[in-house]
């Protein structure tokens, strides 16, 4: 089942710094939206607020018809929203299979102890992002940056999200790896997944999104079709460095 994501008047202040400034947008169920802007624009802070990792100063967040503004991060994940990180965060003392397994298991420690490994599902997720069966027993220390990003994707997919936030998922990947992850995103889109995607690789981003949102200093500067946003005067000035 697809889910929508609605952000309304989102404000986040860190002391005297306003990271998001009265930001509002809606992503319809099954839609894929690109979130772009220069470094420091507030994109990752938006992700952190949607996930409950940083609580907003004011504003509201809805997943489908349910307001999740005050829910904990684990409860938001259980409701169906998940994310990847700009810097991959694997469990360094676990294998690829064990990292994926964490996402497949219940939240409680008892559930993790009692739940037997679902090796078929672990392998399915690993293969879907380009790992081989032999890779399942490798540790993060043995993986390239591209492989770490693939592991991050597999771990996120293991939580069975309906809304997926991808933060610079193409960074550090080869051309072949970008194509493989793009194909995976396209397949998930066809299955009804809702996406919000941050990427500085605009060439890789363009075919994956229906529309785009550009922000700067935490504020919306442009929203609409990808082509219109990329060519807008505000985006050319702030994001592309053009007068």
C-alpha positions in Angstrom: 0.0 0.0 0.0 1.3 3.4 -1.0 1.5 6.3 1.5 1.7 10.0 1.2 4.0 12.3 3.2 2.9 15.8 4.2 5.2 18.4 5.9 3.5 21.6 7.1 5.2 24.8 8.3 8.2 22.9 9.5 10.7 25.0 11.6 13.9 23.7 13.2 16.2 26.0 15.1 19.6 25.2 16.5 20.2 28.1 18.8 20.3 31.1 16.6 20.5 29.0 13.4 17.2 28.3 11.5 17.8 25.0 9.6 14.3 24.7 8.2 12.1 27.8 7.9 8.4 27.4 7.6 8.8 24.6 5.1 5.7 22.9 3.6 5.3 20.3 0.9 3.3 17.2 0.1 4.4 14.0 -1.6 1.4 12.0 -3.0 1.3 8.2 -2.4 3.5 6.5 -5.0 5.1 9.8 -6.1 8.9 10.3 -6.3 10.2 13.8 -5.5 13.8 15.2 -5.6 15.0 17.4 -2.8 17.8 19.6 -4.0 19.8 22.6 -2.8 23.4 23.7 -2.0 25.4 22.2 0.8 24.0 23.4 4.1 20.6 24.1 2.6 18.8 22.0 5.2 18.1 18.8 3.2 19.5 16.3 5.7 17.8 18.2 8.5 14.5 17.7 6.7 15.1 14.0 6.6 16.1 13.9 10.3 12.9 15.7 11.3 10.7 13.4 9.2 12.3 10.4 11.0 12.1 12.0 14.4 15.8 12.1 14.9 15.6 15.9 15.3 12.4 17.1 16.8 11.0 20.1 15.0 10.7 23.5 16.8 7.2 23.8 15.3 5.2 22.4 12.4 3.7 19.0 11.7 4.4 15.8 9.8 1.8 13.3 8.5 2.4 9.9 7.1 -0.7 9.0 5.1 -3.6 10.3 7.2 -1.8 9.8 10.5 0.1 12.7 12.2 3.5 11.3 13.3 4.9 14.6 14.6 5.4 13.4 18.2 6.2 9.7 17.5 9.6 8.2 18.3 11.8 7.1 15.4 11.1 3.4 15.9 7.4 4.0 15.8 7.8 6.0 12.6 9.7 3.2 11.0 7.0 0.8 12.1 4.4 3.1 10.5 6.2 2.8 7.2 8.8 5.5 6.8 12.6 4.8 6.6 15.8 6.4 5.3 19.4 6.0 4.2 22.2 8.2 5.4 24.7 10.4 3.6 27.4 8.6 5.6 26.6 4.9 5.8 26.0 3.6 9.3 26.5 -0.2 9.3 27.0 -2.3 12.5 30.7 -2.7 12.1 30.9 -5.9 14.1 28.2 -7.6 12.1 28.3 -9.3 8.7 26.3 -8.1 5.7 23.7 -10.8 6.4 23.5 -9.8 10.1 23.2 -6.1 9.2 20.2 -6.9 7.0 18.8 -9.2 9.6 18.4 -6.3 12.1 15.9 -4.7 9.8 13.9 -7.9 9.4 13.5 -8.5 13.2 11.1 -7.1 15.7 12.1 -4.0 17.8 12.3 -5.8 21.1 15.5 -7.5 22.3 13.4 -10.6 23.1 12.1 -10.7 19.6 15.6 -10.5 18.2 16.7 -13.4 20.4 13.7 -15.6 19.6 13.4 -14.8 15.9 15.3 -17.3 13.8 17.2 -15.8 10.8 15.2 -15.5 7.6 18.1 -16.4 5.3 16.0 -16.5 2.2 14.8 -12.9 2.7 18.3 -11.8 3.7 19.7 -13.3 0.4 16.8 -11.8 -1.6 17.5 -8.3 -0.3 21.3 -8.7 -0.7 20.9 -9.9 -4.3 18.4 -7.1 -5.1 21.1 -4.4 -4.4 23.9 -6.2 -6.3 25.6 -8.3 -3.6 26.5 -12.0 -4.3 25.7 -14.8 -1.9 29.4 -14.9 -1.0 29.1 -11.3 0.2 26.7 -12.2 3.0 29.6 -13.2 5.4 31.7 -10.1 4.7 32.0 -7.3 7.3 31.7 -3.6 6.6 35.4 -3.1 6.9 35.8 -5.3 3.8 33.4 -3.3 1.7 34.0 -0.4 -0.7 32.0 2.8 -0.3 29.8 1.6 -3.1 29.1 -1.6 -1.3 28.4 0.2 2.0 25.8 2.3 0.2 24.2 -0.9 -1.2 24.2 -2.4 2.3 22.5 0.8 3.6 19.8 0.3 0.9 19.3 -3.3 1.8 19.0 -2.6 5.5 16.4 0.1 4.8 14.4 -2.1 2.5 14.4 -4.8 5.2 12.1 -2.6 7.4 9.4 -2.8 4.6 8.9 0.9 4.2 6.1 2.6 2.3 7.9 6.0 2.2 11.6 5.9 1.6 14.0 8.8 2.1 17.3 8.4 0.1 20.1 10.7 1.2 22.9 10.9 -1.5 22.4 7.2 -2.3 24.6 7.5 -5.5 27.6 9.1 -3.8 30.7 6.9 -4.2 29.1 4.5 -6.7 30.5 3.5 -10.1 28.4 4.1 -13.2 27.3 0.4 -13.1 26.3 0.6 -9.5 24.3 3.8 -10.1 22.5 2.1 -12.9 21.7 -0.9 -10.7 20.4 1.2 -7.8 18.4 3.3 -10.3 16.8 0.2 -11.7 16.0 -0.9 -8.1 14.3 2.5 -7.4 12.3 2.3 -10.6 11.1 -1.2 -9.7 10.1 0.0 -6.2 8.3 2.9 -7.7 6.3 0.6 -10.0 5.4 -1.3 -6.8 4.0 1.8 -5.3 6.8 3.1 -3.1 6.8 6.8 -2.3 10.3 8.5 -2.5 12.0 11.7 -1.3 15.5 11.7 -2.8 18.4 14.0 -2.1 21.2 13.8 -4.7 23.9 16.1 -6.0 24.1 13.8 -9.0 21.4 15.6 -11.0 21.9 13.4 -14.0 21.1 10.2 -12.0 18.3 12.0 -10.1 16.3 13.3 -13.1 14.8 10.0 -14.4 13.8 8.9 -10.9 11.6 11.8 -9.9 8.2 13.2 -10.9 8.8 16.6 -9.4 11.5 18.5 -7.5 11.7 20.8 -4.5 14.7 23.2 -4.1 15.5 24.7 -0.7 18.1 27.1 0.5 18.8 28.3 4.1 15.9 26.0 5.1 13.3 27.8 2.9 11.5 26.7 -0.2 12.9 28.5 -3.3 11.3 26.5 -6.1 8.8 23.6 -6.5 7.5 22.0 -9.7 8.6 19.8 -12.5 12.2 18.8 -12.5 13.0 20.9 -15.6 11.3 24.0 -14.3 13.0 23.8 -10.9 16.5 23.2 -12.3 16.2 26.1 -14.7 14.5 28.6 -12.3 16.4 31.8 -11.6 16.4 31.1 -7.9 18.0 27.7 -8.2 20.5 28.8 -10.8 21.6 31.6 -8.4 21.7 29.6 -5.2 22.3 26.0 -6.2 24.3 26.2 -9.4 26.2 29.3 -8.5 24.9 31.4 -11.4 23.9 35.0 -11.3 
